[in-house]
Amino acid sequence: MQKILVSRCLLGHLVRYDGGASGPYAQLSQWQAEGRVVPLCPEVAGGLPTPRAAAEIPGGQGAQVLEGLARVITSDGEDVSEAFLSGAHQALELVRRHDIRIAVLKANSPSCGNRLAYDGTFSGVKVRGEGVTAALLKQAGVQVFSELELPEALVALQRLDIPAL
């Protein structure tokens, strides 16, 4: 059975930067009941507390953080790049350990956003980009979806669950 890496906040866990959650979602709850879900909050796994200051990537590009060309900065001006990198690498380790090929991660997050990210100005402006964890997982060949793309994630999962002839 194919496992899925899922952001803990989408499962209703109170791990968001503001101390809240972003879920739960019926589809994720079903996958959890089936034993498919491997939960992770990369930011908490990387050592950040809950709640914590909001963080953004100037330019919104997680891949640049991975390359050492950009940093993750909090609204207080603190550089939290190392925590974000640690959490991303822990996610990659889980992916490898459980042979995960699909992840459902929190949209717009500086860790987990898969299509859009905040631009680093803390003004609510989003740019095309992805979070640090999403970028690392994509580089490893994982299909990364957000909670806004659960139907697409379901189709991808169904394709992986079909036994080879």
FIBA-898491 format. One record per atom (N, C-alpha, C): x, y, z. Coordinates in steps of 0.2 Angstrom, whole numbers, padded with zeros to 4 digits, always signed. Example, Ala and Ser with C-alpha at 12.3 -4.5 7.8 and 13.67 -1.06 7.14 Angstrom:
residues 2
+0066-0028+0039
+0062-0022+0039
+0066-0016+0039
+0064-0011+0035
+0068-0005+0036
+0064+0000+0039
This chain:
residues 165
+0004-0006+0000
+0000+0000+0000
+0004+0006+0000
+0003+0011-0005
+0007+0017-0005
+0006+0022+0001
+0011+0024+0004
+0010+0029+0009
+0011+0036+0006
+0008+0041+0010
+0008+0048+0008
+0011+0052+0014
+0016+0056+0012
+0018+0061+0017
+0013+0067+0017
+0011+0069+0024
+0006+0074+0024
+0008+0079+0030
+0007+0085+0028
+0008+0091+0033
+0004+0090+0039
+0007+0090+0045
+0003+0088+0051
-0003+0093+0052
-0002+0100+0050
-0007+0105+0051
-0013+0103+0047
-0013+0099+0041
-0018+0097+0037
-0022+0092+0041
-0019+0089+0046
-0023+0083+0049
-0026+0086+0056
-0026+0092+0056
-0029+0095+0062
-0024+0096+0068
-0018+0095+0067
-0013+0096+0073
-0011+0103+0073
-0011+0106+0079
-0010+0113+0081
-0002+0114+0080
+0000+0114+0074
+0008+0115+0073
+0009+0121+0069
+0004+0125+0066
+0005+0131+0062
+0009+0136+0066
+0012+0141+0062
+0016+0146+0065
+0012+0150+0070
+0005+0150+0069
+0001+0154+0074
-0002+0150+0079
+0000+0144+0079
-0003+0139+0085
-0009+0136+0082
-0011+0137+0076
-0017+0134+0074
-0016+0128+0069
-0022+0125+0066
-0021+0120+0062
-0025+0122+0055
-0024+0118+0050
-0027+0120+0044
-0032+0114+0041
-0033+0109+0045
-0037+0104+0044
-0042+0102+0049
-0045+0096+0049
-0043+0091+0045
-0048+0091+0039
-0046+0087+0034
-0049+0086+0028
-0052+0079+0027
-0058+0078+0024
-0061+0071+0024
-0056+0066+0020
-0053+0068+0015
-0049+0064+0011
-0043+0061+0015
-0040+0066+0018
-0034+0065+0022
-0036+0060+0028
-0042+0061+0031
-0044+0057+0036
-0045+0050+0034
-0048+0049+0028
-0049+0043+0025
-0042+0039+0024
-0037+0043+0021
-0031+0040+0020
-0027+0038+0027
-0029+0042+0032
-0026+0041+0039
-0029+0034+0041
-0035+0033+0041
-0039+0027+0043
-0036+0021+0039
-0034+0022+0033
-0031+0016+0029
-0024+0015+0031
-0021+0019+0035
-0014+0018+0037
-0009+0020+0032
-0011+0025+0028
-0007+0027+0022
-0003+0033+0024
-0005+0037+0029
-0002+0044+0031
+0004+0043+0035
+0009+0047+0033
+0015+0048+0037
+0015+0055+0038
+0014+0058+0044
+0013+0065+0046
+0020+0068+0048
+0020+0074+0046
+0026+0078+0047
+0025+0086+0047
+0027+0089+0052
+0028+0097+0051
+0035+0098+0050
+0038+0100+0045
+0045+0101+0044
+0048+0106+0048
+0044+0111+0050
+0046+0117+0054
+0047+0115+0061
+0042+0111+0064
+0043+0109+0070
+0048+0103+0071
+0048+0099+0066
+0054+0094+0066
+0061+0097+0065
+0061+0103+0062
+0067+0106+0062
+0069+0110+0068
+0065+0110+0073
+0066+0113+0080
+0063+0119+0081
+0058+0122+0077
+0055+0128+0079
+0049+0127+0083
+0047+0131+0088
+0042+0131+0092
+0035+0132+0089
+0030+0131+0093
+0023+0133+0091
+0020+0136+0097
+0018+0142+0096
+0018+0146+0090
+0025+0149+0089
+0026+0152+0083
+0032+0155+0081
+0031+0161+0077
+0036+0165+0076
+0035+0171+0071
+0034+0168+0064
+0030+0172+0060
+0029+0170+0053
+0036+0170+0050
+0037+0166+0045
+0043+0166+0041
+0041+0166+0033
+0046+0169+0029
+0045+0169+0022
+0052+0169+0019
+0052+0167+0013
+0058+0167+0009
+0058+0173+0004
+0063+0178+0005
+0063+0183+0000
+0064+0181-0007
+0059+0182-0011
+0059+0179-0018
+0055+0173-0019
+0053+0170-0013
+0049+0164-0013
+0051+0158-0016
+0058+0157-0016
+0060+0151-0019
+0064+0146-0015
+0061+0141-0013
+0064+0136-0008
+0070+0132-0011
+0070+0131-0018
+0076+0128-0021
+0082+0133-0020
+0081+0139-0020
+0087+0144-0018
+0089+0143-0011
+0085+0142-0007
+0087+0140+0000
+0091+0134+0001
+0089+0129-0003
+0093+0122-0003
+0100+0123-0006
+0100+0128-0011
+0107+0129-0014
+0111+0134-0010
+0108+0137-0005
+0112+0142-0001
+0112+0149-0004
+0107+0150-0009
+0107+0157-0012
+0102+0161-0009
+0097+0159-0005
+0092+0163-0001
+0091+0160+0006
+0088+0164+0010
+0087+0162+0017
+0080+0163+0019
+0078+0159+0024
+0071+0160+0027
+0072+0164+0033
+0068+0170+0033
+0068+0175+0038
+0061+0176+0041
+0061+0177+0048
+0055+0178+0051
+0053+0185+0051
+0047+0187+0053
+0045+0193+0053
+0048+0198+0058
+0052+0194+0063
+0056+0198+0068
+0063+0199+0065
+0065+0196+0059
+0071+0197+0056
+0076+0191+0057
+0074+0186+0061
+0078+0180+0062
+0079+0176+0056
+0085+0173+0055
+0086+0168+0050
+0085+0161+0053
+0080+0158+0050
+0078+0151+0052
+0079+0146+0047
+0084+0148+0042
+0085+0143+0037
+0087+0136+0039
+0092+0136+0044
+0094+0130+0046
+0089+0125+0049
+0084+0128+0052
+0078+0124+0055
+0074+0121+0049
+0073+0126+0044
+0069+0124+0038
+0073+0118+0034
+0079+0119+0033
+0083+0114+0030
+0083+0107+0033
+0084+0108+0040
+0084+0101+0044
+0077+0098+0043
+0071+0102+0044
+0065+0099+0043
+0064+0096+0036
+0066+0099+0031
+0066+0096+0024
+0070+0090+0023
+0076+0090+0026
+0079+0083+0026
+0076+0078+0030
+0073+0079+0035
+0069+0074+0039
+0063+0072+0035
+0060+0076+0031
+0055+0074+0026
+0057+0069+0021
+0063+0071+0018
+0066+0067+0013
+0068+0060+0016
+0070+0060+0022
+0072+0053+0025
+0066+0049+0026
+0060+0052+0028
+0054+0048+0029
+0052+0046+0022
+0052+0050+0017
+0050+0048+0010
+0054+0042+0008
+0061+0042+0009
+0065+0036+0007
+0064+0030+0012
+0063+0031+0018
+0061+0025+0023
+0055+0022+0021
+0050+0025+0019
+0043+0023+0017
+0041+0022+0010
+0046+0023+0006
+0045+0023-0002
+0039+0027-0004
+0039+0033-0001
+0034+0038-0003
+0035+0041-0009
+0029+0042-0013
+0030+0045-0020
+0025+0051-0021
+0021+0052-0015
+0016+0057-0015
+0016+0061-0009
+0016+0067-0009
+0015+0071-0003
+0010+0076-0004
+0006+0077+0002
+0001+0083+0002
+0003+0087+0007
+0005+0093+0005
+0008+0098+0010
+0004+0105+0010
+0005+0109+0015
+0001+0115+0016
+0003+0120+0010
-0002+0122+0007
-0001+0128+0002
+0002+0134+0005
+0006+0137+0001
+0009+0144+0002
+0014+0144+0007
+0015+0139+0011
+0020+0139+0016
+0027+0139+0014
+0031+0142+0018
+0038+0143+0016
+0042+0136+0017
+0039+0131+0020
+0041+0124+0020
+0038+0120+0015
+0031+0121+0014
+0027+0116+0011
+0024+0118+0005
+0023+0125+0003
+0020+0127-0003
+0023+0124-0009
+0018+0122-0013
+0021+0118-0019
+0020+0122-0026
+0016+0128-0026
+0015+0132-0032
+0016+0139-0030
+0014+0141-0025
+0015+0148-0023
+0018+0149-0016
+0022+0155-0015
+0025+0156-0009
+0024+0164-0008
+0025+0166-0001
+0025+0173+0000
+0032+0176-0002
+0032+0182-0004
+0038+0185-0007
+0043+0187-0002
+0042+0187+0004
+0047+0189+0009
+0046+0196+0012
+0041+0199+0010
+0040+0206+0012
+0035+0206+0018
+0032+0201+0019
+0026+0200+0025
+0021+0205+0023
+0019+0206+0017
+0014+0210+0015
+0008+0206+0012
+0008+0199+0012
+0003+0195+0009
+0004+0194+0002
+0009+0196-0001
+0010+0195-0008
+0013+0188-0010
+0010+0185-0014
+0012+0178-0016
+0015+0178-0023
+0020+0174-0024
+0024+0173-0030
+0024+0166-0032
+0025+0164-0039
+0026+0158-0041
+0032+0155-0037
+0032+0150-0034
+0038+0147-0030
+0035+0141-0026
+0040+0139-0022
+0038+0133-0017
+0043+0134-0011
+0040+0130-0006
+0044+0130+0000
+0050+0126+0000
+0054+0126+0005
+0060+0122+0006
+0059+0114+0005
+0054+0112+0009
+0053+0105+0009
+0050+0103+0003
+0045+0106+0000
+0042+0105-0006
+0047+0104-0012
+0052+0109-0012
+0057+0109-0017
+0062+0103-0017
+0064+0101-0010
+0068+0095-0010
+0064+0089-0012
+0058+0088-0010
+0054+0082-0012
+0053+0082-0019
+0052+0087-0022
+0051+0087-0030
+0058+0085-0033
+0063+0088-0030
+0070+0086-0033
+0071+0078-0033
+0068+0075-0027
+0069+0068-0026
+0064+0064-0030
+0059+0067-0034
+0054+0064-0038
+0048+0063-0035
+0046+0066-0029
+0040+0065-0026
+0035+0070-0029
+0029+0067-0030
+0024+0072-0033
+0021+0075-0027
+0021+0082-0027
+0019+0086-0021
+0013+0090-0023
+0007+0089-0019
+0001+0092-0020
+0000+0096-0013
-0005+0101-0014
-0007+0104-0008
-0014+0102-0006
-0017+0105-0001
-0024+0103+0001
-0029+0106-0004
-0027+0110-0008
-0031+0113-0014
-0032+0108-0020
-0027+0103-0019
-0027+0098-0025
-0028+0091-0023
-0032+0090-0018
-0034+0083-0016
-0037+0078-0021
-0041+0081-0025
-0043+0076-0031
-0038+0074-0035
-0033+0078-0037
-0027+0077-0041
-0023+0072-0037
-0022+0073-0031
-0018+0068-0027
-0021+0061-0027
-0028+0061-0026
-0031+0054-0026
-0030+0051-0033
-0030+0054-0038
-0029+0051-0045
-0022+0048-0045
-0017+0052-0043
-0010+0050-0043
-0009+0044-0039
-0013+0044-0033
-0012+0038-0028
-0015+0032-0032
-0021+0033-0035
-0024+0027-0038
-0020+0024-0043
-0016+0028-0047
-0012+0026-0052
-0006+0022-0049
-0004+0024-0043
+0002+0020-0040
+0000+0014-0037
-0007+0014-0035
-0009+0008-0032
-0011+0002-0037
-0011+0004-0043
-0013-0001-0048
-0007-0006-0049
-0008-0012-0048
-0003-0017-0049
+0000-0018-0056
+0006-0018-0057
+0009-0019-0063
+0007-0026-0066
+0006-0026-0073
+0004-0032-0076
+0010-0036-0078
